[in-house]
Amino acid sequence: MSVLNGITSRFPQLSQWLETLVLTLLVPLLGCLLSKDDPFFVQSAFPWLWFGPLLVALRYGIAPALSSVSFLAVLWFALSLAGLLKGAFPLHFMLGGALLSLIAGQFSSVWTTRLRRSDQLSRHASERFQQLSRAYFMVRHSHDRLEQNLVSRPVTLRQAMMELRRLLVERGGEVSNELAGELMVILAHYCSLSSAAIYAVRRGVPDPVPLAQCGQGASYRPDDLLLRSALESGTTAYQAASRLGDGQHSSYLVAAPLRTSSGRMLGVLLVSDMPFMALHRETLQILGVLLAYAADHVEAATIAKRLIAVYPDCPTVFGAELVKMTRLRRDLDIVSTVVVINLQPGPRLDELCQVLERQQRGLDHGWRRDLGWCVQFVTLMPFTGPAALEGYQARLNEVLRKQFGMTLQSVGITIKYAVLSGDEPLIQLANLLTEDV
């Protein structure tokens, strides 16, 4: 059984065809046991034979359903040649079953596509919600720390994460020792870590050699309870009297995964020593958010590697979402739009850019390009078609009229947009950015 599971996990399509074959042959095999003269139940009051192809069609779609009908036809001819069946081939019986299977397969294919679309939309909204929540938490925490420690700690969390993103762009999303070291400096600074280490995780198993460490580090113990708990649950695990039973102990105070919003595990942080007063809920929350925020940017830099190589100033999350939206359009025909607003240099340029940023929705992603002779404000609007752009332009006109007493045309602002297709995202973006510039 374990060998079969290994084969099917390695070749996922194999299980589909094996199940198709089993469901198809089940009724004829029962027919051979119950009625040797009519194993296909052609003369029966109910066409029991088509239960197999119908189930296959509803589960897997048109192609496996047609294969199931073909199996039955081939089986009929094989038994007929062997002398086990008598009579002419039941053409109308087979044709009716084939049409029934085709209808069921088409129904299954349509609803499978709809469910995939719905699942992708829900997953993207969930990931975006997590990203926004973490970004908000980091901004709030950075602001609080800036107020409290302006003199003693002049480096803000935002500046530290900007440096981390710069390294990600340079390394193309690779979790290197340098990147892990920069992340460790941030974690030690903001979470008061005395001794800790970051380990890369590949296929659910941490590497035995740490990427970076501070203090005495934290040696890798694969059977440690906290480490196993963090890897299995994907959440931060910490030592507490209520979490460990009698005779149980751990070498770590905290084990926190470096996990993306999509659920991909990139690494794990192991903390062996930190001040007792620092081990509380707020510190653990900050630790988890920082690791997740860094993991999201690592994944984004990896996805958007080609795009960022051409446009180094492009935000990693913007590039990654552009690639994702292009895939959704190609695979599931989900429409998204990229809007480019050209602004001419002037005394109110920064104010206008701030207005444009405030008009973005929670799902949108912005990118400000300073070209010298003009400024391009690029907005990626997921799940938005051309019809929604009219409302977007109307909102911009209304805001400009109320705040500045002007309209888009009066200040020389031009708007271009393109509905994403399934083509290469870099080419689509380049065509839009260079048009009439």
C-alpha positions in Angstrom: 0.0 0.0 0.0 2.8 2.4 0.9 4.5 1.6 -2.5 1.2 2.4 -4.3 0.8 5.6 -2.4 4.3 6.6 -3.3 3.7 6.0 -7.0 0.4 7.9 -7.1 1.9 10.8 -5.2 4.7 11.0 -7.8 2.4 10.6 -10.7 -0.9 12.2 -9.7 -2.6 11.5 -13.0 -2.1 7.8 -12.5 -4.6 7.5 -9.6 -7.2 9.2 -11.8 -6.9 6.6 -14.6 -6.6 3.7 -12.2 -9.9 4.8 -10.6 -11.5 5.2 -14.0 -10.5 1.7 -14.9 -11.8 0.2 -11.7 -15.1 2.0 -11.8 -15.6 1.1 -15.4 -14.9 -2.6 -15.0 -16.8 -3.0 -11.7 -20.3 -3.4 -13.1 -19.2 -5.9 -15.9 -17.4 -8.0 -13.3 -20.5 -8.1 -11.1 -22.5 -8.9 -14.2 -20.3 -11.9 -14.9 -21.0 -13.2 -11.4 -24.8 -12.5 -11.5 -25.7 -13.0 -15.1 -23.2 -14.7 -17.4 -25.5 -14.5 -20.4 -25.8 -10.7 -20.0 -22.9 -9.3 -18.0 -23.4 -5.8 -19.5 -27.1 -5.7 -18.4 -28.2 -4.8 -21.9 -31.5 -6.7 -21.4 -32.0 -5.4 -17.9 -34.9 -3.1 -17.0 -32.3 -0.5 -15.8 -29.0 0.3 -17.5 -26.7 -0.5 -14.6 -23.7 -0.6 -16.8 -23.5 3.3 -17.0 -23.0 3.8 -13.3 -19.3 3.5 -13.8 -18.9 6.0 -16.7 -21.3 8.4 -15.1 -19.4 8.5 -11.8 -16.1 8.9 -13.8 -17.6 11.8 -15.8 -18.9 13.6 -12.7 -15.6 13.2 -10.9 -13.0 13.8 -13.7 -14.7 15.3 -16.7 -15.1 14.5 -20.4 -11.8 12.9 -21.3 -11.9 10.1 -18.6 -15.6 9.6 -19.3 -14.9 8.9 -23.0 -12.1 6.6 -22.0 -14.5 4.7 -19.8 -17.0 4.3 -22.6 -14.1 3.1 -24.9 -13.0 0.6 -22.3 -16.5 -0.9 -22.3 -16.7 -1.1 -26.1 -13.3 -2.7 -26.3 -14.3 -5.2 -23.5 -17.5 -6.1 -25.4 -15.5 -6.9 -28.5 -12.9 -8.8 -26.5 -15.5 -11.0 -24.8 -17.4 -11.5 -28.1 -14.2 -12.7 -29.9 -13.6 -15.0 -27.0 -17.0 -16.5 -27.4 -18.3 -15.4 -24.0 -20.9 -13.0 -25.6 -23.4 -13.7 -28.2 -25.4 -11.4 -30.4 -24.8 -8.1 -32.3 -23.1 -5.1 -30.8 -25.7 -3.0 -28.9 -25.1 0.2 -30.9 -28.0 2.3 -29.6 -27.3 1.1 -26.0 -23.7 2.2 -26.2 -24.5 5.4 -28.1 -27.0 6.5 -25.4 -24.5 5.7 -22.6 -21.8 7.7 -24.4 -24.1 10.7 -24.8 -25.1 10.5 -21.1 -21.4 10.4 -20.1 -20.6 13.3 -22.3 -23.3 15.4 -20.8 -22.3 14.5 -17.3 -18.6 15.2 -18.2 -19.4 18.6 -19.6 -21.4 19.5 -16.4 -18.5 18.4 -14.3 -15.9 20.4 -16.3 -18.0 23.6 -16.1 -18.5 23.4 -12.4 -14.9 22.3 -11.7 -13.7 25.5 -13.5 -16.2 27.6 -11.5 -15.0 26.0 -8.3 -11.3 26.6 -9.2 -12.1 30.3 -10.0 -13.9 30.7 -6.7 -11.1 29.0 -4.8 -8.4 31.1 -6.4 -10.3 34.3 -5.7 -10.9 33.3 -2.1 -7.2 32.3 -1.7 -5.9 35.5 -3.1 -8.2 37.6 -1.0 -7.1 35.6 2.1 -3.4 36.1 1.2 -3.9 39.8 0.6 -5.8 40.2 3.9 -2.9 38.6 5.8 -0.4 40.8 4.0 -2.3 44.0 4.8 -2.8 42.9 8.4 1.0 42.3 8.8 1.8 45.6 7.0 -0.5 47.5 9.3 0.9 45.9 12.4 4.4 46.7 11.4 3.6 50.3 10.6 1.8 50.7 14.0 4.6 49.0 15.9 7.3 51.0 14.1 5.5 54.2 14.9 5.2 53.3 18.6 8.9 52.4 18.8 9.9 55.6 17.0 8.0 57.6 19.6 9.5 55.8 22.5 13.1 55.3 21.3 13.7 58.2 18.9 17.0 59.1 20.5 18.4 55.8 21.6 17.2 53.8 18.6 17.0 56.0 15.6 16.6 53.2 13.0 13.0 52.5 12.3 11.5 49.2 11.4 10.5 50.5 8.0 14.1 51.4 7.2 15.3 47.9 8.3 12.7 46.2 6.1 13.6 48.4 3.2 17.2 47.2 3.5 16.0 43.6 3.7 14.0 44.1 0.5 17.0 45.6 -1.2 19.0 42.5 -0.5 16.1 40.4 -1.8 16.1 42.2 -5.1 19.9 41.9 -5.4 19.8 38.1 -4.6 16.7 37.4 -6.7 14.7 36.0 -3.8 17.4 33.6 -2.6 17.5 33.0 1.2 21.2 33.4 1.5 23.4 33.7 4.6 23.7 37.5 4.0 19.9 37.9 3.9 19.4 35.7 6.9 22.0 37.7 8.8 20.2 40.9 8.0 16.9 39.4 9.2 18.6 38.1 12.3 19.8 41.7 13.1 16.3 43.0 12.8 14.8 40.2 15.0 17.5 40.5 17.7 17.0 44.3 17.7 13.2 44.4 17.9 12.5 41.1 19.8 15.5 41.2 22.3 16.9 37.8 21.2 20.1 36.8 23.0 20.9 33.5 21.3 19.0 32.3 18.2 19.6 30.8 14.8 17.8 30.7 11.5 17.7 27.4 9.5 16.5 26.9 6.0 13.7 24.4 5.5 13.6 22.3 2.3 10.6 19.9 1.7 9.6 20.3 5.4 13.0 19.3 6.8 15.4 22.0 8.3 19.0 22.0 7.1 21.4 21.0 10.0 23.7 24.1 9.3 22.2 27.5 10.3 22.1 30.3 7.8 22.7 32.9 10.5 22.8 33.1 14.3 23.2 35.6 17.1 24.9 35.0 20.5 25.5 31.4 21.2 23.1 30.4 18.5 20.7 27.4 18.8 21.9 24.0 17.9 19.6 21.9 15.6 17.8 19.1 17.4 15.4 17.4 14.9 13.4 15.6 17.6 12.8 18.7 19.8 9.1 19.1 20.8 8.9 22.8 20.0 10.6 22.4 16.6 8.3 19.6 15.6 5.3 21.5 16.8 6.2 24.6 14.8 6.9 22.6 11.6 3.7 20.6 11.8 1.4 23.5 12.7 3.1 26.3 10.8 2.7 28.6 13.7 5.0 29.9 16.5 5.6 27.5 19.4 7.0 28.6 22.7 7.8 27.2 26.1 5.1 27.5 28.7 4.3 25.5 31.8 0.9 24.6 30.3 2.3 23.4 26.9 4.8 20.7 28.1 3.7 17.7 30.0 5.5 15.7 32.7 8.9 14.6 31.6 8.8 16.7 28.5 11.4 19.4 27.8 12.7 21.5 25.0 16.1 23.0 24.2 14.4 26.1 22.8 12.3 28.9 24.2 10.7 29.7 20.9 10.4 28.0 17.5 8.9 30.2 14.8 8.5 29.3 11.1 9.4 31.5 8.2 6.1 30.8 6.4 4.5 32.7 3.5 0.9 33.7 3.2 0.4 30.9 0.7 1.6 28.4 3.2 5.1 27.7 1.9 7.7 27.0 4.6 11.1 28.7 3.9 12.9 28.4 7.2 12.6 28.3 10.9 13.9 30.5 13.7 15.1 28.7 16.9 15.6 30.8 20.0 17.6 29.3 22.9 18.0 32.4 25.1 16.2 35.7 25.5 15.4 37.9 28.5 12.6 36.5 30.7 10.6 39.8 30.7 10.7 39.9 26.8 9.0 36.5 26.4 5.4 37.7 26.3 2.5 37.8 23.8 3.5 41.1 22.1 7.1 39.9 21.4 5.9 36.6 20.0 3.4 38.5 17.8 6.1 40.9 16.5 8.4 37.9 15.9 5.7 36.1 13.9 4.8 39.1 11.8 8.4 40.0 11.0 9.1 36.4 9.9 5.9 36.2 7.8 6.5 39.6 6.3 10.1 38.6 5.3 8.9 35.3 3.9 6.2 37.0 1.7 8.9 39.3 0.2 11.2 36.3 -0.4 8.5 34.5 -2.3 7.5 37.7 -4.1 11.1 38.3 -5.2 11.4 34.8 -6.5 8.2 34.9 -8.5 9.0 38.4 -10.0 12.7 37.7 -10.5 12.6 38.3 -14.3 10.5 41.4 -14.0 12.6 43.0 -11.3 15.7 42.3 -13.4 14.4 44.7 -16.0 12.7 47.1 -13.6 14.8 47.2 -10.4 12.6 49.9 -8.8 9.5 47.7 -9.1 8.1 46.6 -5.7 8.5 42.9 -5.3 4.9 42.4 -4.2 3.7 44.3 -7.2 5.7 42.2 -9.6 4.7 38.9 -7.9 1.0 39.9 -8.0 1.3 40.8 -11.6 2.7 37.4 -12.4 -0.1 35.7 -10.3 -2.9 37.7 -12.0 -1.5 36.8 -15.5 -1.6 33.1 -14.5 -5.2 33.4 -13.3 -6.2 35.1 -16.6 -4.5 32.3 -18.6 -5.7 29.4 -16.5 -9.2 30.6 -15.3 -10.0 33.7 -17.4 -10.1 35.9 -14.3 -9.8 39.5 -15.5 -7.4 42.1 -13.9 -6.3 45.5 -15.1 -3.1 47.6 -15.0 -3.6 51.4 -14.9 -0.8 53.8 -15.7 -1.2 57.5 -14.7 1.3 60.0 -16.1 1.9 63.1 -14.1 3.9 66.1 -15.2 6.4 67.6 -12.7 5.0 70.5 -10.7 4.8 72.0 -7.2 1.9 69.7 -6.3 3.4 66.5 -7.6 3.9 64.8 -4.2 0.3 65.8 -3.1 -1.1 64.3 -6.3 0.8 61.1 -5.8 -0.5 60.9 -2.2 -4.1 61.3 -3.5 -3.6 58.5 -6.0 -2.2 56.2 -3.3 -5.2 56.9 -1.0 -7.6 56.0 -3.9 -6.3 52.5 -4.0 -8.5 49.7 -2.8 -7.2 47.1 -0.3 -6.5 44.6 -3.1 -4.7 47.1 -5.3 -0.9 47.4 -5.6 0.8 50.7 -6.5 4.2 51.6 -8.0 5.6 55.1 -8.4 8.1 55.5 -11.2 10.2 58.7 -11.2 11.4 59.2 -14.8 12.7 62.7 -14.4 10.6 64.3 -17.2 7.4 62.8 -15.7 6.2 60.5 -13.0 4.3 57.3 -13.7 1.9 56.0 -11.1 1.2 52.3 -11.9 -1.7 50.5 -10.2 -2.5 46.8 -10.5 -6.2 46.3 -9.9 -6.9 42.5 -9.4 -10.3 41.1 -10.4 -11.2 44.4 -12.1 -12.3 44.9 -15.7 -12.6 48.0 -17.9 -16.1 48.8 -16.6 -14.8 49.5 -13.1 -12.2 52.0 -14.4 -15.0 54.5 -15.2 -15.8 54.6 -11.5 -12.1 54.9 -10.6 -11.6 57.9 -12.9 -14.8 59.5 -11.6 -13.5 59.2 -8.0 -10.2 60.8 -9.0 -11.9 63.7 -10.7 -14.1 64.3 -7.7 -11.2 64.2 -5.2 -9.1 66.5 -7.3 -12.0 68.9 -7.7 -12.7 69.0 -4.0 -9.0 69.3 -2.8 -7.4 71.3 -5.6 -10.2 72.7 -7.6 -9.0 71.0 -10.8 -9.7 67.9 -13.0 -7.6 65.3 -14.6 -7.6 67.2 -17.9 -6.8 70.6 -16.4 -3.6 69.4 -14.7 -2.4 67.4 -17.7 -2.8 63.9 -16.2 -3.2 61.1 -18.7 -4.5 57.7 -17.9 -3.8 54.5 -19.8 -4.9 51.0 -18.9 -4.5 47.4 -20.2 -6.5 44.4 -19.4 -4.1 41.6 -18.6 -4.0 38.7 -21.0 -2.3 35.3 -20.6 0.9 36.5 -22.3 4.3 37.1 -20.7 3.7 39.7 -17.9 7.0 41.5 -18.5 6.1 42.2 -22.2 2.6 43.4 -21.2 4.0 45.7 -18.6 6.8 47.0 -20.9 4.3 47.8 -23.7 2.1 49.8 -21.3 4.9 51.7 -19.7 6.7 52.7 -22.9 3.5 53.7 -24.8 3.6 57.4 -25.6 6.3 58.1 -23.0 
